[in-house]
Amino acid sequence: MKIYVGNLSFNTTDSELSDLFSQHGEVDDVKVITDRETGRSRGFGFVEMKNDDAARDAISALDGFEFGGRNLKVNEARPREDRGGGGGGGSRPPRRNRW
């Protein structure tokens, strides 16, 4: 089961998050999400656990748990919503001088 973990301290590492969740069962994968440009944590991540019962136990035990000075928000991850195509600006009329 894939678990969303929010409200992480910006200093939290993958390893620290893995250690926390492994107290509740076997952890398959952990990823703290970072900003592409700065490399800084975005304050959330995902944990994958092999056993769904262990994952549910971790969710109930760790939702609201203080970790790194912050109260975690932990729940089952939902599939990512399709946000459509890439960026690119719309067309805009050319700028004119005001004077």
C-alpha positions as CSV (number, residue, x, y, z in Angstrom):
1,M,0.0,0.0,0.0
2,K,1.3,3.5,-0.8
3,I,1.0,6.0,2.0
4,Y,1.0,9.8,1.8
5,V,3.0,11.6,4.6
6,G,2.5,15.3,4.8
7,N,3.6,18.2,7.0
8,L,7.2,16.8,7.1
9,S,10.0,18.9,8.5
10,F,12.1,20.2,5.5
11,N,15.1,18.4,7.0
12,T,13.5,14.9,7.0
13,T,15.4,12.4,5.0
14,D,14.2,9.2,3.3
15,S,16.2,7.2,5.8
16,E,14.5,8.8,8.8
17,L,11.1,8.3,7.3
18,S,11.9,4.7,6.6
19,D,13.1,4.1,10.2
20,L,9.8,5.6,11.5
21,F,7.5,3.5,9.4
22,S,9.6,0.3,9.7
23,Q,8.5,0.2,13.4
24,H,5.1,-0.8,12.1
25,G,6.1,-3.3,9.4
26,E,8.3,-4.0,6.4
27,V,8.9,-0.9,4.2
28,D,9.4,-1.4,0.4
29,D,10.2,2.2,-0.6
30,V,10.4,5.7,0.8
31,K,10.6,9.0,-1.1
32,V,10.6,12.5,0.4
33,I,9.6,14.8,-2.5
34,T,12.0,17.5,-3.4
35,D,11.8,20.7,-5.5
36,R,13.3,20.1,-8.9
37,E,15.2,23.4,-9.0
38,T,16.4,23.8,-5.4
39,G,16.6,20.2,-4.3
40,R,14.9,21.3,-1.0
41,S,12.2,19.1,0.5
42,R,8.6,20.1,-0.4
43,G,7.4,18.9,3.0
44,F,5.7,15.6,2.0
45,G,6.6,12.2,0.8
46,F,5.4,8.7,0.2
47,V,6.0,5.3,1.9
48,E,5.2,1.9,0.3
49,M,4.6,-1.0,2.7
50,K,4.3,-4.7,1.6
51,N,1.5,-5.6,4.0
52,D,-1.8,-3.7,3.9
53,D,-2.6,-4.4,7.5
54,A,0.8,-3.1,8.7
55,A,0.3,0.0,6.5
56,R,-3.2,0.7,8.0
57,D,-1.6,0.2,11.5
58,A,1.1,2.7,10.6
59,I,-1.5,5.2,9.3
60,S,-3.5,5.1,12.5
61,A,-0.5,5.2,14.7
62,L,1.4,8.0,12.9
63,D,-1.4,10.4,11.7
64,G,-1.0,13.4,14.0
65,F,2.3,12.0,15.5
66,E,4.9,14.6,16.2
67,F,8.0,14.0,14.2
68,G,10.8,16.5,13.6
69,G,8.8,19.1,15.5
70,R,5.7,18.8,13.3
71,N,2.5,16.8,13.5
72,L,2.4,14.4,10.5
73,K,-0.6,14.1,8.2
74,V,-0.6,10.4,7.2
75,N,-3.2,8.6,5.0
76,E,-3.5,6.2,2.1
77,A,-2.2,7.8,-1.1
78,R,-4.7,8.5,-3.8
79,P,-3.9,8.1,-7.4
80,R,-2.4,11.3,-9.0
81,E,-5.0,13.4,-10.8
82,D,-4.3,14.1,-14.4
83,R,-3.7,17.8,-14.6
84,G,-3.6,18.0,-18.3
85,G,-0.8,19.0,-20.6
86,G,2.3,21.0,-19.9
87,G,2.6,24.8,-19.4
88,G,3.1,27.3,-22.1
89,G,1.4,30.6,-21.9
90,G,-1.7,31.6,-23.7
91,S,-1.7,34.2,-26.3
92,R,-1.7,37.8,-25.1
93,P,-2.0,41.0,-27.0
94,P,1.3,42.8,-27.5
95,R,2.3,45.4,-24.9
96,R,2.0,49.0,-25.8
97,N,3.7,51.9,-24.2
98,R,1.5,54.1,-22.0
99,W,2.9,57.3,-23.2
